[in-house]
Amino acid sequence: MADQVSGGNELLNPEKILKKVGIGFGDKVIDLGCGGAAFFTLQAARMVGQDGVVYAVDVLKPVLASVESKAFLNGVRNIKTVWSDLEVYNATNIPDETADLAMLINVLFQSEKKLELIKEGVRMVKSGGRFLFIDWKDAGAPFGPPKKMRVSPDEIRQIAKQLNLKEIEYFDAGTYHYAFIFAK
């Protein structure tokens, strides 16, 4: 299993980023829009250990099947897949205030309902828990979503403010990505 996620010539390093967020043994983590590669899901599952759990949430059932297969092949047994339309509030079959950390990695540019999507994630994070956002920088790259679809850091800050999230840190997650850590 690769420790880094390819993004063209630049890499996202899930382990490094998750350490920066402060993920710990026994934590409950939700990967919202986990994607079939499940790089962050698998790394988070290793880091939270057998006493922790990672919920891999996606709207595409084949993606969830891929996550289950990768978890099995990597000997990871603490991932639970959850099918959900994250743009619908309270649609995800995970109780309120379950997670120590929720993650949205390269997902927001795909949604027309960013506020609703983030609100659904916030619902599942414990008071005092954290929310990690990683998305594409506006800077041009020969890959990734079209520039007009990319979400600006200011837009994320505005939505976070509406949902009473407190910005903890903003940082470069790689040459082509920025990241935020917010607290609920």
N, C-alpha and C positions, 0 to 999 in steps of 0.2 A: 504494500500500500504506500503510495507516494505521500510524503509529508507536506508537499506543497501543491497548490492548485495552479495549473497553467493558465495564464491569461495572455497568450501571445508570447512576447519576449520577457514579460514581467510575471512574477509569481505572487500569489496570496499565500501566506503561511498560516494555516488554521491554528496550529499549535501556538505559535508566537502571539497571534491575535487573541486567542482565547485565554492565554496566560495574562495578557495585558488587561483583559476584562475582569480577571479574578475568579475564573471558574475553579471550583474546588471539589474534592472528593465528597460524594453524597449529594451533590446538587441535582436539582431537577431543571432540565433545559428544554426549551421548545425551539425547534428549527422550523420557522414559518416559511413555507415555500421551499422545502429542503432540496428539491431537484434530484434527479436520478444518480448523479455522481456522489452525492452525500458526503463530500469531503469534510464539511464542518460538523455534520451529524456524527460521522464515525470518530473524528478526533475528539469531539465533546464526550462521546460515550466512553472513550478510553480514559479521559481525564476525570470524569465523575466516578468511575469505578463501579464495582458491583453493587454498591449501596445507593448509587444514583440512577437516574433514568433520563433518557433523551427521547422526546416526542418528535418524530419526523412527520411534519404536516404538509400535505400537498393536495391540490385539486385533481391531479391526474393519477388515477389508480395504477397505470403501468409504472409510473415513477416510484410509487410506494412499493410495488413488487420488486423493482430494481434495488431499492434501499434494503429491503428484507434479504434479498439474495446477497448483496455485498456484506451486510452484517453477518450473515451465516458463514460466508466464505472467509471472513476475517476473524471469526470466533468471537464476535461481539454479541452479547445476549441481553443488553440493557436498553435496546432501542424499541420503542413502540411506534408503529406507523398509524397515522390518523388521517382519514380522508376528510377534507373540509373545503368549503368555499370561504376563504378568509375574508372576502369582501362583504360577508353577511354577519352582522353582530350576533354573537352568542350561537353561531352555527357549529363551532368546533366542539367536539365531544371531550373537552378538557375543562374541569371545573375552574371557577374564578380563583385567582390568587394561588395557583399551583406552582408556578415556576420561580426559580431564583434568577433565571436568565431566559430571555426570549431573543431570538436572532432573526433578522431580515437581511439576507445576503443576496445582493443583485436581484431583488424582487420588485421593488417599487416602480421601476421604469415600466413594468409590464401591466400596471394597474391604472385604471381610470378613477378608481375609488380609494385613493391613498389614505385619506382620513379614516374611512371605515376599516380598511385593512389594519392600520396601526392600532385603531381603537380595539379591534378584536384581540390583537396581541397584548395590549396593555391590560385588558380584562383578565388575562391568564397569569400575569406577573404579580407576585407577592408584593405587598407594601415593603418598600426598601429594596426590592429586587432591581435588576438591571435589564436594559434593553440595548442590544447591539444592532446598529445599522451599518451596512457596508453597501455602497453603490458606486456607480461609475462617475468619475470626474468628467467635467465638461470638456477637458482637453481632448483633442482629437486622437483617435487611435484607429488603426486599420481593421479593428474588430470591435465587438460589443454592439450595443444598441445604437441606432441613429442618434445624433446629437440632440435633435428635437424631443426625443423620448426620455432623455436623461433627467434625473431629478436633482435639483440644486440643493446644496446644504441649507440655504435659507428656507426653502420650502419644507424641508424636514424639521428645521428649528421652529417654524410657524406651527406646524401640526403638533409637534411635541409640546409647545407652549399651550395650545388649546386643550391638550390632554393632561396638563399638569405634570409633565415629565421635567426633571431637572437635568440640564446638561452637565455631565461630569467631565467628558473629554472629547475633543475633536482631533483626529490624527490622520496621517497618510497611512493607508493600509497597503499601499503599493504604488507604483508609478501611475496606474490608471484608476485607482480606487481611493475613496476617502471613507472614513469611518467615524461614527459617533458612539459614545457610551452615554446613556441616560439612566437616571434612577427614577423609580416610581415613588 
